[in-house]
Amino acid sequence: MKTKITDKFQITIPKEIRKKMNLSRKDSIEWTTEEGKIIIKPVKKEFLKYRGCIQVGEGDISEDIRAARKLIAEKGK
């Protein structure tokens, strides 16, 4: 696949790649070079997989933070 660089050095990520890599507007990508190649990687959205796992109510947020950290630690095992 080929894309062109605009006068402002912008590019468009082809639709097939956006779908395959699950990219959306406002997502971040990381640029590196290796052996004369440009490497573009999406920045992982690890925190999104935990969305909705913990119900947060009113009161002291520190207990909610401890519960979230415990859940993340358990899922990482």
mmJSON file of the N, C-alpha and C atoms, coordinates in Angstrom:
{"data_MODEL":{"atom_site":{
"group_PDB":["ATOM","ATOM","ATOM","ATOM","ATOM","ATOM","ATOM","ATOM","ATOM","ATOM","ATOM","ATOM","ATOM","ATOM","ATOM","ATOM","ATOM","ATOM","ATOM","ATOM","ATOM","ATOM","ATOM","ATOM","ATOM","ATOM","ATOM","ATOM","ATOM","ATOM","ATOM","ATOM","ATOM","ATOM","ATOM","ATOM","ATOM","ATOM","ATOM","ATOM","ATOM","ATOM","ATOM","ATOM","ATOM","ATOM","ATOM","ATOM","ATOM","ATOM","ATOM","ATOM","ATOM","ATOM","ATOM","ATOM","ATOM","ATOM","ATOM","ATOM","ATOM","ATOM","ATOM","ATOM","ATOM","ATOM","ATOM","ATOM","ATOM","ATOM","ATOM","ATOM","ATOM","ATOM","ATOM","ATOM","ATOM","ATOM","ATOM","ATOM","ATOM","ATOM","ATOM","ATOM","ATOM","ATOM","ATOM","ATOM","ATOM","ATOM","ATOM","ATOM","ATOM","ATOM","ATOM","ATOM","ATOM","ATOM","ATOM","ATOM","ATOM","ATOM","ATOM","ATOM","ATOM","ATOM","ATOM","ATOM","ATOM","ATOM","ATOM","ATOM","ATOM","ATOM","ATOM","ATOM","ATOM","ATOM","ATOM","ATOM","ATOM","ATOM","ATOM","ATOM","ATOM","ATOM","ATOM","ATOM","ATOM","ATOM","ATOM","ATOM","ATOM","ATOM","ATOM","ATOM","ATOM","ATOM","ATOM","ATOM","ATOM","ATOM","ATOM","ATOM","ATOM","ATOM","ATOM","ATOM","ATOM","ATOM","ATOM","ATOM","ATOM","ATOM","ATOM","ATOM","ATOM","ATOM","ATOM","ATOM","ATOM","ATOM","ATOM","ATOM","ATOM","ATOM","ATOM","ATOM","ATOM","ATOM","ATOM","ATOM","ATOM","ATOM","ATOM","ATOM","ATOM","ATOM","ATOM","ATOM","ATOM","ATOM","ATOM","ATOM","ATOM","ATOM","ATOM","ATOM","ATOM","ATOM","ATOM","ATOM","ATOM","ATOM","ATOM","ATOM","ATOM","ATOM","ATOM","ATOM","ATOM","ATOM","ATOM","ATOM","ATOM","ATOM","ATOM","ATOM","ATOM","ATOM","ATOM","ATOM","ATOM","ATOM","ATOM","ATOM","ATOM","ATOM","ATOM","ATOM","ATOM","ATOM","ATOM","ATOM","ATOM","ATOM","ATOM","ATOM","ATOM","ATOM","ATOM"],
"id":[1,2,3,4,5,6,7,8,9,10,11,12,13,14,15,16,17,18,19,20,21,22,23,24,25,26,27,28,29,30,31,32,33,34,35,36,37,38,39,40,41,42,43,44,45,46,47,48,49,50,51,52,53,54,55,56,57,58,59,60,61,62,63,64,65,66,67,68,69,70,71,72,73,74,75,76,77,78,79,80,81,82,83,84,85,86,87,88,89,90,91,92,93,94,95,96,97,98,99,100,101,102,103,104,105,106,107,108,109,110,111,112,113,114,115,116,117,118,119,120,121,122,123,124,125,126,127,128,129,130,131,132,133,134,135,136,137,138,139,140,141,142,143,144,145,146,147,148,149,150,151,152,153,154,155,156,157,158,159,160,161,162,163,164,165,166,167,168,169,170,171,172,173,174,175,176,177,178,179,180,181,182,183,184,185,186,187,188,189,190,191,192,193,194,195,196,197,198,199,200,201,202,203,204,205,206,207,208,209,210,211,212,213,214,215,216,217,218,219,220,221,222,223,224,225,226,227,228,229,230,231],
"type_symbol":["N","C","C","N","C","C","N","C","C","N","C","C","N","C","C","N","C","C","N","C","C","N","C","C","N","C","C","N","C","C","N","C","C","N","C","C","N","C","C","N","C","C","N","C","C","N","C","C","N","C","C","N","C","C","N","C","C","N","C","C","N","C","C","N","C","C","N","C","C","N","C","C","N","C","C","N","C","C","N","C","C","N","C","C","N","C","C","N","C","C","N","C","C","N","C","C","N","C","C","N","C","C","N","C","C","N","C","C","N","C","C","N","C","C","N","C","C","N","C","C","N","C","C","N","C","C","N","C","C","N","C","C","N","C","C","N","C","C","N","C","C","N","C","C","N","C","C","N","C","C","N","C","C","N","C","C","N","C","C","N","C","C","N","C","C","N","C","C","N","C","C","N","C","C","N","C","C","N","C","C","N","C","C","N","C","C","N","C","C","N","C","C","N","C","C","N","C","C","N","C","C","N","C","C","N","C","C","N","C","C","N","C","C","N","C","C","N","C","C","N","C","C","N","C","C","N","C","C","N","C","C"],
"label_atom_id":["N","CA","C","N","CA","C","N","CA","C","N","CA","C","N","CA","C","N","CA","C","N","CA","C","N","CA","C","N","CA","C","N","CA","C","N","CA","C","N","CA","C","N","CA","C","N","CA","C","N","CA","C","N","CA","C","N","CA","C","N","CA","C","N","CA","C","N","CA","C","N","CA","C","N","CA","C","N","CA","C","N","CA","C","N","CA","C","N","CA","C","N","CA","C","N","CA","C","N","CA","C","N","CA","C","N","CA","C","N","CA","C","N","CA","C","N","CA","C","N","CA","C","N","CA","C","N","CA","C","N","CA","C","N","CA","C","N","CA","C","N","CA","C","N","CA","C","N","CA","C","N","CA","C","N","CA","C","N","CA","C","N","CA","C","N","CA","C","N","CA","C","N","CA","C","N","CA","C","N","CA","C","N","CA","C","N","CA","C","N","CA","C","N","CA","C","N","CA","C","N","CA","C","N","CA","C","N","CA","C","N","CA","C","N","CA","C","N","CA","C","N","CA","C","N","CA","C","N","CA","C","N","CA","C","N","CA","C","N","CA","C","N","CA","C","N","CA","C","N","CA","C","N","CA","C","N","CA","C","N","CA","C","N","CA","C","N","CA","C"],
"label_alt_id":[null,null,null,null,null,null,null,null,null,null,null,null,null,null,null,null,null,null,null,null,null,null,null,null,null,null,null,null,null,null,null,null,null,null,null,null,null,null,null,null,null,null,null,null,null,null,null,null,null,null,null,null,null,null,null,null,null,null,null,null,null,null,null,null,null,null,null,null,null,null,null,null,null,null,null,null,null,null,null,null,null,null,null,null,null,null,null,null,null,null,null,null,null,null,null,null,null,null,null,null,null,null,null,null,null,null,null,null,null,null,null,null,null,null,null,null,null,null,null,null,null,null,null,null,null,null,null,null,null,null,null,null,null,null,null,null,null,null,null,null,null,null,null,null,null,null,null,null,null,null,null,null,null,null,null,null,null,null,null,null,null,null,null,null,null,null,null,null,null,null,null,null,null,null,null,null,null,null,null,null,null,null,null,null,null,null,null,null,null,null,null,null,null,null,null,null,null,null,null,null,null,null,null,null,null,null,null,null,null,null,null,null,null,null,null,null,null,null,null,null,null,null,null,null,null,null,null,null,null,null,null],
"label_comp_id":["MET","MET","MET","LYS","LYS","LYS","THR","THR","THR","LYS","LYS","LYS","ILE","ILE","ILE","THR","THR","THR","ASP","ASP","ASP","LYS","LYS","LYS","PHE","PHE","PHE","GLN","GLN","GLN","ILE","ILE","ILE","THR","THR","THR","ILE","ILE","ILE","PRO","PRO","PRO","LYS","LYS","LYS","GLU","GLU","GLU","ILE","ILE","ILE","ARG","ARG","ARG","LYS","LYS","LYS","LYS","LYS","LYS","MET","MET","MET","ASN","ASN","ASN","LEU","LEU","LEU","SER","SER","SER","ARG","ARG","ARG","LYS","LYS","LYS","ASP","ASP","ASP","SER","SER","SER","ILE","ILE","ILE","GLU","GLU","GLU","TRP","TRP","TRP","THR","THR","THR","THR","THR","THR","GLU","GLU","GLU","GLU","GLU","GLU","GLY","GLY","GLY","LYS","LYS","LYS","ILE","ILE","ILE","ILE","ILE","ILE","ILE","ILE","ILE","LYS","LYS","LYS","PRO","PRO","PRO","VAL","VAL","VAL","LYS","LYS","LYS","LYS","LYS","LYS","GLU","GLU","GLU","PHE","PHE","PHE","LEU","LEU","LEU","LYS","LYS","LYS","TYR","TYR","TYR","ARG","ARG","ARG","GLY","GLY","GLY","CYS","CYS","CYS","ILE","ILE","ILE","GLN","GLN","GLN","VAL","VAL","VAL","GLY","GLY","GLY","GLU","GLU","GLU","GLY","GLY","GLY","ASP","ASP","ASP","ILE","ILE","ILE","SER","SER","SER","GLU","GLU","GLU","ASP","ASP","ASP","ILE","ILE","ILE","ARG","ARG","ARG","ALA","ALA","ALA","ALA","ALA","ALA","ARG","ARG","ARG","LYS","LYS","LYS","LEU","LEU","LEU","ILE","ILE","ILE","ALA","ALA","ALA","GLU","GLU","GLU","LYS","LYS","LYS","GLY","GLY","GLY","LYS","LYS","LYS"],
"label_asym_id":["A","A","A","A","A","A","A","A","A","A","A","A","A","A","A","A","A","A","A","A","A","A","A","A","A","A","A","A","A","A","A","A","A","A","A","A","A","A","A","A","A","A","A","A","A","A","A","A","A","A","A","A","A","A","A","A","A","A","A","A","A","A","A","A","A","A","A","A","A","A","A","A","A","A","A","A","A","A","A","A","A","A","A","A","A","A","A","A","A","A","A","A","A","A","A","A","A","A","A","A","A","A","A","A","A","A","A","A","A","A","A","A","A","A","A","A","A","A","A","A","A","A","A","A","A","A","A","A","A","A","A","A","A","A","A","A","A","A","A","A","A","A","A","A","A","A","A","A","A","A","A","A","A","A","A","A","A","A","A","A","A","A","A","A","A","A","A","A","A","A","A","A","A","A","A","A","A","A","A","A","A","A","A","A","A","A","A","A","A","A","A","A","A","A","A","A","A","A","A","A","A","A","A","A","A","A","A","A","A","A","A","A","A","A","A","A","A","A","A","A","A","A","A","A","A","A","A","A","A","A","A"],
"label_entity_id":["1","1","1","1","1","1","1","1","1","1","1","1","1","1","1","1","1","1","1","1","1","1","1","1","1","1","1","1","1","1","1","1","1","1","1","1","1","1","1","1","1","1","1","1","1","1","1","1","1","1","1","1","1","1","1","1","1","1","1","1","1","1","1","1","1","1","1","1","1","1","1","1","1","1","1","1","1","1","1","1","1","1","1","1","1","1","1","1","1","1","1","1","1","1","1","1","1","1","1","1","1","1","1","1","1","1","1","1","1","1","1","1","1","1","1","1","1","1","1","1","1","1","1","1","1","1","1","1","1","1","1","1","1","1","1","1","1","1","1","1","1","1","1","1","1","1","1","1","1","1","1","1","1","1","1","1","1","1","1","1","1","1","1","1","1","1","1","1","1","1","1","1","1","1","1","1","1","1","1","1","1","1","1","1","1","1","1","1","1","1","1","1","1","1","1","1","1","1","1","1","1","1","1","1","1","1","1","1","1","1","1","1","1","1","1","1","1","1","1","1","1","1","1","1","1","1","1","1","1","1","1"],
"label_seq_id":[1,1,1,2,2,2,3,3,3,4,4,4,5,5,5,6,6,6,7,7,7,8,8,8,9,9,9,10,10,10,11,11,11,12,12,12,13,13,13,14,14,14,15,15,15,16,16,16,17,17,17,18,18,18,19,19,19,20,20,20,21,21,21,22,22,22,23,23,23,24,24,24,25,25,25,26,26,26,27,27,27,28,28,28,29,29,29,30,30,30,31,31,31,32,32,32,33,33,33,34,34,34,35,35,35,36,36,36,37,37,37,38,38,38,39,39,39,40,40,40,41,41,41,42,42,42,43,43,43,44,44,44,45,45,45,46,46,46,47,47,47,48,48,48,49,49,49,50,50,50,51,51,51,52,52,52,53,53,53,54,54,54,55,55,55,56,56,56,57,57,57,58,58,58,59,59,59,60,60,60,61,61,61,62,62,62,63,63,63,64,64,64,65,65,65,66,66,66,67,67,67,68,68,68,69,69,69,70,70,70,71,71,71,72,72,72,73,73,73,74,74,74,75,75,75,76,76,76,77,77,77],
"pdbx_PDB_ins_code":[null,null,null,null,null,null,null,null,null,null,null,null,null,null,null,null,null,null,null,null,null,null,null,null,null,null,null,null,null,null,null,null,null,null,null,null,null,null,null,null,null,null,null,null,null,null,null,null,null,null,null,null,null,null,null,null,null,null,null,null,null,null,null,null,null,null,null,null,null,null,null,null,null,null,null,null,null,null,null,null,null,null,null,null,null,null,null,null,null,null,null,null,null,null,null,null,null,null,null,null,null,null,null,null,null,null,null,null,null,null,null,null,null,null,null,null,null,null,null,null,null,null,null,null,null,null,null,null,null,null,null,null,null,null,null,null,null,null,null,null,null,null,null,null,null,null,null,null,null,null,null,null,null,null,null,null,null,null,null,null,null,null,null,null,null,null,null,null,null,null,null,null,null,null,null,null,null,null,null,null,null,null,null,null,null,null,null,null,null,null,null,null,null,null,null,null,null,null,null,null,null,null,null,null,null,null,null,null,null,null,null,null,null,null,null,null,null,null,null,null,null,null,null,null,null,null,null,null,null,null,null],
"Cartn_x":[0.843,0.0,0.888,0.461,1.206,0.315,0.911,0.242,1.21,0.685,1.526,1.635,2.753,2.967,2.502,1.643,1.121,2.173,1.843,2.736,3.014,2.086,2.256,2.833,3.382,3.965,2.96,1.715,0.685,0.499,0.033,-0.283,-1.664,-2.248,-3.506,-3.213,-3.658,-3.49,-4.583,-4.209,-5.22,-6.299,-7.521,-8.682,-8.477,-7.892,-7.691,-6.801,-5.768,-4.856,-5.538,-6.301,-7.028,-7.958,-8.667,-9.592,-8.831,-7.8,-7.03,-6.38,-5.91,-5.228,-6.166,-7.46,-8.478,-8.122,-7.731,-7.359,-8.572,-8.641,-9.716,-9.115,-9.95,-9.503,-9.025,-8.032,-7.438,-6.546,-6.443,-5.511,-4.082,-3.182,-1.77,-1.016,-0.02,0.864,2.302,3.174,4.585,5.408,6.311,7.157,8.584,9.201,10.611,11.222,12.526,13.214,14.124,14.288,15.14,15.68,16.989,17.649,17.051,16.875,16.366,14.866,14.141,12.686,11.992,10.826,9.979,9.01,8.956,8.072,7.038,5.784,4.679,3.916,3.787,3.071,1.991,0.803,-0.216,0.193,-0.128,0.11,-1.033,-0.691,-1.707,-2.613,-3.866,-4.88,-5.239,-4.233,-4.421,-5.536,-5.628,-6.607,-8.039,-8.289,-9.66,-10.242,-9.389,-9.948,-10.545,-10.235,-10.776,-12.005,-12.4,-13.547,-14.794,-15.468,-16.693,-16.483,-15.23,-14.96,-15.233,-15.038,-15.179,-16.251,-17.196,-18.244,-17.752,-17.724,-17.255,-18.464,-18.513,-19.614,-19.115,-19.955,-19.567,-18.74,-17.945,-17.159,-15.673,-14.892,-13.436,-12.939,-12.271,-11.798,-10.6,-9.868,-8.696,-9.038,-10.191,-10.601,-10.866,-11.466,-11.695,-10.373,-9.402,-8.082,-7.423,-7.492,-6.915,-7.597,-8.914,-9.656,-9.251,-9.076,-8.67,-7.281,-6.349,-4.981,-4.978,-5.805,-5.883,-6.418,-7.45,-8.022,-6.999,-6.272,-5.251,-4.159,-3.732,-2.692,-3.168,-4.431,-4.972,-5.086,-5.476,-5.602,-4.243,-3.207,-1.867,-1.174,-1.734,-1.09,-1.317],
"Cartn_y":[-1.173,0.0,1.237,2.229,3.475,4.623,5.578,6.828,7.957,9.146,10.309,11.167,11.856,12.809,14.173,14.853,16.152,17.24,18.45,19.595,19.869,19.465,19.656,18.406,17.482,16.232,15.334,15.354,14.481,13.288,12.175,10.987,10.488,9.67,9.005,7.517,6.951,5.506,4.817,3.896,3.216,2.541,2.546,2.016,0.576,-0.264,-1.68,-1.801,-0.964,-1.019,-0.471,0.614,1.16,0.118,-0.608,-1.642,-2.791,-3.264,-4.407,-4.106,-2.867,-2.487,-1.828,-1.76,-1.183,0.249,1.062,2.446,3.356,4.364,5.343,6.744,7.721,9.109,9.379,10.21,10.637,9.563,8.367,7.363,7.86,7.337,7.696,6.553,6.935,5.945,6.341,5.361,5.575,5.374,6.289,6.221,5.907,4.937,4.631,4.289,4.221,3.785,2.625,1.736,0.56,0.11,0.119,-0.331,0.297,1.618,2.322,2.202,1.638,1.488,2.345,2.847,3.563,2.549,2.504,1.56,2.367,2.066,2.755,1.719,1.983,1.061,1.814,1.22,1.87,1.81,2.874,2.888,2.096,1.102,0.225,0.964,0.573,1.159,0.136,-0.281,-1.341,-1.039,0.21,0.547,0.34,0.389,0.26,-1.134,-2.151,-3.485,-3.66,-2.732,-2.804,-1.922,-1.21,-0.318,-1.113,-0.642,-1.276,-2.394,-2.758,-3.849,-3.449,-2.185,-1.721,-0.649,-0.842,0.149,1.16,2.415,3.465,4.213,4.302,5.02,6.284,6.877,8.078,7.697,8.635,8.386,8.465,7.745,7.785,7.035,7.734,7.126,6.198,6.38,5.532,4.052,3.73,2.315,1.806,2.639,2.265,2.046,2.887,2.748,1.449,1.141,-0.121,-1.325,-1.271,-2.371,-2.52,-1.406,-1.452,-2.052,-1.634,-2.183,-3.679,-4.103,-5.526,-6.325,-5.803,-6.474,-6.593,-5.525,-5.539,-6.541,-6.584,-7.531,-8.974,-9.241,-10.594,-11.012,-10.09,-10.42,-10.604,-10.006,-10.114,-11.418,-12.188,-13.452,-14.542],
"Cartn_z":[0.0,0.0,0.0,-0.741,-0.797,-0.348,0.325,0.657,0.35,0.23,-0.05,1.198,1.297,2.374,1.858,2.634,2.202,2.411,1.969,2.154,3.633,4.49,5.936,6.603,5.807,6.282,6.997,6.561,7.113,6.18,6.758,5.963,6.353,5.501,5.817,5.968,7.073,7.281,6.479,5.6,4.778,5.626,5.099,5.812,6.265,5.392,5.765,6.992,7.066,8.217,9.46,9.314,10.468,11.062,10.199,10.69,11.342,10.662,11.162,12.514,12.69,13.924,14.933,14.591,15.478,15.897,14.924,15.189,15.027,15.879,15.839,15.843,15.557,15.666,17.077,17.192,18.471,19.092,18.5,19.009,18.808,19.601,19.471,18.8,18.014,17.422,17.72,17.73,18.046,16.777,16.503,15.317,15.733,15.052,15.248,13.883,13.846,12.627,12.984,12.032,12.242,10.892,10.762,9.542,8.284,8.304,7.141,6.915,7.874,7.753,8.803,8.438,9.396,9.988,11.309,11.998,12.777,12.536,13.196,14.024,15.322,16.204,16.965,17.103,17.933,19.399,20.125,21.565,22.182,22.979,23.552,24.515,24.496,25.369,26.444,27.179,28.175,29.167,29.587,30.621,30.153,28.845,28.353,28.577,28.647,28.845,30.241,31.155,32.513,32.686,31.629,31.722,32.122,33.134,33.59,34.596,34.879,35.823,37.267,37.556,38.934,38.987,39.863,40.066,41.097,40.719,41.617,42.148,43.46,44.091,44.766,45.552,46.283,47.494,47.968,49.165,48.892,49.692,49.622,48.385,47.501,46.249,46.466,47.599,47.811,47.885,48.427,48.46,47.049,46.216,44.819,44.074,44.351,43.712,44.154,45.438,45.936,45.278,45.15,44.52,43.054,42.366,40.956,40.822,41.663,41.619,41.915,42.867,43.205,42.012,41.355,40.189,39.061,38.814,37.764,38.092,39.352,39.763,39.594,39.937,39.803,38.341,37.476,36.054,35.4,35.984,35.418,35.762,36.667,37.088,36.092],
"occupancy":[1.0,1.0,1.0,1.0,1.0,1.0,1.0,1.0,1.0,1.0,1.0,1.0,1.0,1.0,1.0,1.0,1.0,1.0,1.0,1.0,1.0,1.0,1.0,1.0,1.0,1.0,1.0,1.0,1.0,1.0,1.0,1.0,1.0,1.0,1.0,1.0,1.0,1.0,1.0,1.0,1.0,1.0,1.0,1.0,1.0,1.0,1.0,1.0,1.0,1.0,1.0,1.0,1.0,1.0,1.0,1.0,1.0,1.0,1.0,1.0,1.0,1.0,1.0,1.0,1.0,1.0,1.0,1.0,1.0,1.0,1.0,1.0,1.0,1.0,1.0,1.0,1.0,1.0,1.0,1.0,1.0,1.0,1.0,1.0,1.0,1.0,1.0,1.0,1.0,1.0,1.0,1.0,1.0,1.0,1.0,1.0,1.0,1.0,1.0,1.0,1.0,1.0,1.0,1.0,1.0,1.0,1.0,1.0,1.0,1.0,1.0,1.0,1.0,1.0,1.0,1.0,1.0,1.0,1.0,1.0,1.0,1.0,1.0,1.0,1.0,1.0,1.0,1.0,1.0,1.0,1.0,1.0,1.0,1.0,1.0,1.0,1.0,1.0,1.0,1.0,1.0,1.0,1.0,1.0,1.0,1.0,1.0,1.0,1.0,1.0,1.0,1.0,1.0,1.0,1.0,1.0,1.0,1.0,1.0,1.0,1.0,1.0,1.0,1.0,1.0,1.0,1.0,1.0,1.0,1.0,1.0,1.0,1.0,1.0,1.0,1.0,1.0,1.0,1.0,1.0,1.0,1.0,1.0,1.0,1.0,1.0,1.0,1.0,1.0,1.0,1.0,1.0,1.0,1.0,1.0,1.0,1.0,1.0,1.0,1.0,1.0,1.0,1.0,1.0,1.0,1.0,1.0,1.0,1.0,1.0,1.0,1.0,1.0,1.0,1.0,1.0,1.0,1.0,1.0,1.0,1.0,1.0,1.0,1.0,1.0,1.0,1.0,1.0,1.0,1.0,1.0],
"B_iso_or_equiv":[0.0,0.0,0.0,0.0,0.0,0.0,0.0,0.0,0.0,0.0,0.0,0.0,0.0,0.0,0.0,0.0,0.0,0.0,0.0,0.0,0.0,0.0,0.0,0.0,0.0,0.0,0.0,0.0,0.0,0.0,0.0,0.0,0.0,0.0,0.0,0.0,0.0,0.0,0.0,0.0,0.0,0.0,0.0,0.0,0.0,0.0,0.0,0.0,0.0,0.0,0.0,0.0,0.0,0.0,0.0,0.0,0.0,0.0,0.0,0.0,0.0,0.0,0.0,0.0,0.0,0.0,0.0,0.0,0.0,0.0,0.0,0.0,0.0,0.0,0.0,0.0,0.0,0.0,0.0,0.0,0.0,0.0,0.0,0.0,0.0,0.0,0.0,0.0,0.0,0.0,0.0,0.0,0.0,0.0,0.0,0.0,0.0,0.0,0.0,0.0,0.0,0.0,0.0,0.0,0.0,0.0,0.0,0.0,0.0,0.0,0.0,0.0,0.0,0.0,0.0,0.0,0.0,0.0,0.0,0.0,0.0,0.0,0.0,0.0,0.0,0.0,0.0,0.0,0.0,0.0,0.0,0.0,0.0,0.0,0.0,0.0,0.0,0.0,0.0,0.0,0.0,0.0,0.0,0.0,0.0,0.0,0.0,0.0,0.0,0.0,0.0,0.0,0.0,0.0,0.0,0.0,0.0,0.0,0.0,0.0,0.0,0.0,0.0,0.0,0.0,0.0,0.0,0.0,0.0,0.0,0.0,0.0,0.0,0.0,0.0,0.0,0.0,0.0,0.0,0.0,0.0,0.0,0.0,0.0,0.0,0.0,0.0,0.0,0.0,0.0,0.0,0.0,0.0,0.0,0.0,0.0,0.0,0.0,0.0,0.0,0.0,0.0,0.0,0.0,0.0,0.0,0.0,0.0,0.0,0.0,0.0,0.0,0.0,0.0,0.0,0.0,0.0,0.0,0.0,0.0,0.0,0.0,0.0,0.0,0.0,0.0,0.0,0.0,0.0,0.0,0.0],
"pdbx_formal_charge":[null,null,null,null,null,null,null,null,null,null,null,null,null,null,null,null,null,null,null,null,null,null,null,null,null,null,null,null,null,null,null,null,null,null,null,null,null,null,null,null,null,null,null,null,null,null,null,null,null,null,null,null,null,null,null,null,null,null,null,null,null,null,null,null,null,null,null,null,null,null,null,null,null,null,null,null,null,null,null,null,null,null,null,null,null,null,null,null,null,null,null,null,null,null,null,null,null,null,null,null,null,null,null,null,null,null,null,null,null,null,null,null,null,null,null,null,null,null,null,null,null,null,null,null,null,null,null,null,null,null,null,null,null,null,null,null,null,null,null,null,null,null,null,null,null,null,null,null,null,null,null,null,null,null,null,null,null,null,null,null,null,null,null,null,null,null,null,null,null,null,null,null,null,null,null,null,null,null,null,null,null,null,null,null,null,null,null,null,null,null,null,null,null,null,null,null,null,null,null,null,null,null,null,null,null,null,null,null,null,null,null,null,null,null,null,null,null,null,null,null,null,null,null,null,null,null,null,null,null,null,null],
"auth_seq_id":[1,1,1,2,2,2,3,3,3,4,4,4,5,5,5,6,6,6,7,7,7,8,8,8,9,9,9,10,10,10,11,11,11,12,12,12,13,13,13,14,14,14,15,15,15,16,16,16,17,17,17,18,18,18,19,19,19,20,20,20,21,21,21,22,22,22,23,23,23,24,24,24,25,25,25,26,26,26,27,27,27,28,28,28,29,29,29,30,30,30,31,31,31,32,32,32,33,33,33,34,34,34,35,35,35,36,36,36,37,37,37,38,38,38,39,39,39,40,40,40,41,41,41,42,42,42,43,43,43,44,44,44,45,45,45,46,46,46,47,47,47,48,48,48,49,49,49,50,50,50,51,51,51,52,52,52,53,53,53,54,54,54,55,55,55,56,56,56,57,57,57,58,58,58,59,59,59,60,60,60,61,61,61,62,62,62,63,63,63,64,64,64,65,65,65,66,66,66,67,67,67,68,68,68,69,69,69,70,70,70,71,71,71,72,72,72,73,73,73,74,74,74,75,75,75,76,76,76,77,77,77],
"auth_comp_id":["MET","MET","MET","LYS","LYS","LYS","THR","THR","THR","LYS","LYS","LYS","ILE","ILE","ILE","THR","THR","THR","ASP","ASP","ASP","LYS","LYS","LYS","PHE","PHE","PHE","GLN","GLN","GLN","ILE","ILE","ILE","THR","THR","THR","ILE","ILE","ILE","PRO","PRO","PRO","LYS","LYS","LYS","GLU","GLU","GLU","ILE","ILE","ILE","ARG","ARG","ARG","LYS","LYS","LYS","LYS","LYS","LYS","MET","MET","MET","ASN","ASN","ASN","LEU","LEU","LEU","SER","SER","SER","ARG","ARG","ARG","LYS","LYS","LYS","ASP","ASP","ASP","SER","SER","SER","ILE","ILE","ILE","GLU","GLU","GLU","TRP","TRP","TRP","THR","THR","THR","THR","THR","THR","GLU","GLU","GLU","GLU","GLU","GLU","GLY","GLY","GLY","LYS","LYS","LYS","ILE","ILE","ILE","ILE","ILE","ILE","ILE","ILE","ILE","LYS","LYS","LYS","PRO","PRO","PRO","VAL","VAL","VAL","LYS","LYS","LYS","LYS","LYS","LYS","GLU","GLU","GLU","PHE","PHE","PHE","LEU","LEU","LEU","LYS","LYS","LYS","TYR","TYR","TYR","ARG","ARG","ARG","GLY","GLY","GLY","CYS","CYS","CYS","ILE","ILE","ILE","GLN","GLN","GLN","VAL","VAL","VAL","GLY","GLY","GLY","GLU","GLU","GLU","GLY","GLY","GLY","ASP","ASP","ASP","ILE","ILE","ILE","SER","SER","SER","GLU","GLU","GLU","ASP","ASP","ASP","ILE","ILE","ILE","ARG","ARG","ARG","ALA","ALA","ALA","ALA","ALA","ALA","ARG","ARG","ARG","LYS","LYS","LYS","LEU","LEU","LEU","ILE","ILE","ILE","ALA","ALA","ALA","GLU","GLU","GLU","LYS","LYS","LYS","GLY","GLY","GLY","LYS","LYS","LYS"],
"auth_asym_id":["A","A","A","A","A","A","A","A","A","A","A","A","A","A","A","A","A","A","A","A","A","A","A","A","A","A","A","A","A","A","A","A","A","A","A","A","A","A","A","A","A","A","A","A","A","A","A","A","A","A","A","A","A","A","A","A","A","A","A","A","A","A","A","A","A","A","A","A","A","A","A","A","A","A","A","A","A","A","A","A","A","A","A","A","A","A","A","A","A","A","A","A","A","A","A","A","A","A","A","A","A","A","A","A","A","A","A","A","A","A","A","A","A","A","A","A","A","A","A","A","A","A","A","A","A","A","A","A","A","A","A","A","A","A","A","A","A","A","A","A","A","A","A","A","A","A","A","A","A","A","A","A","A","A","A","A","A","A","A","A","A","A","A","A","A","A","A","A","A","A","A","A","A","A","A","A","A","A","A","A","A","A","A","A","A","A","A","A","A","A","A","A","A","A","A","A","A","A","A","A","A","A","A","A","A","A","A","A","A","A","A","A","A","A","A","A","A","A","A","A","A","A","A","A","A","A","A","A","A","A","A"],
"auth_atom_id":["N","CA","C","N","CA","C","N","CA","C","N","CA","C","N","CA","C","N","CA","C","N","CA","C","N","CA","C","N","CA","C","N","CA","C","N","CA","C","N","CA","C","N","CA","C","N","CA","C","N","CA","C","N","CA","C","N","CA","C","N","CA","C","N","CA","C","N","CA","C","N","CA","C","N","CA","C","N","CA","C","N","CA","C","N","CA","C","N","CA","C","N","CA","C","N","CA","C","N","CA","C","N","CA","C","N","CA","C","N","CA","C","N","CA","C","N","CA","C","N","CA","C","N","CA","C","N","CA","C","N","CA","C","N","CA","C","N","CA","C","N","CA","C","N","CA","C","N","CA","C","N","CA","C","N","CA","C","N","CA","C","N","CA","C","N","CA","C","N","CA","C","N","CA","C","N","CA","C","N","CA","C","N","CA","C","N","CA","C","N","CA","C","N","CA","C","N","CA","C","N","CA","C","N","CA","C","N","CA","C","N","CA","C","N","CA","C","N","CA","C","N","CA","C","N","CA","C","N","CA","C","N","CA","C","N","CA","C","N","CA","C","N","CA","C","N","CA","C","N","CA","C","N","CA","C","N","CA","C","N","CA","C","N","CA","C","N","CA","C"],
"pdbx_PDB_model_num":[1,1,1,1,1,1,1,1,1,1,1,1,1,1,1,1,1,1,1,1,1,1,1,1,1,1,1,1,1,1,1,1,1,1,1,1,1,1,1,1,1,1,1,1,1,1,1,1,1,1,1,1,1,1,1,1,1,1,1,1,1,1,1,1,1,1,1,1,1,1,1,1,1,1,1,1,1,1,1,1,1,1,1,1,1,1,1,1,1,1,1,1,1,1,1,1,1,1,1,1,1,1,1,1,1,1,1,1,1,1,1,1,1,1,1,1,1,1,1,1,1,1,1,1,1,1,1,1,1,1,1,1,1,1,1,1,1,1,1,1,1,1,1,1,1,1,1,1,1,1,1,1,1,1,1,1,1,1,1,1,1,1,1,1,1,1,1,1,1,1,1,1,1,1,1,1,1,1,1,1,1,1,1,1,1,1,1,1,1,1,1,1,1,1,1,1,1,1,1,1,1,1,1,1,1,1,1,1,1,1,1,1,1,1,1,1,1,1,1,1,1,1,1,1,1,1,1,1,1,1,1]
}}}
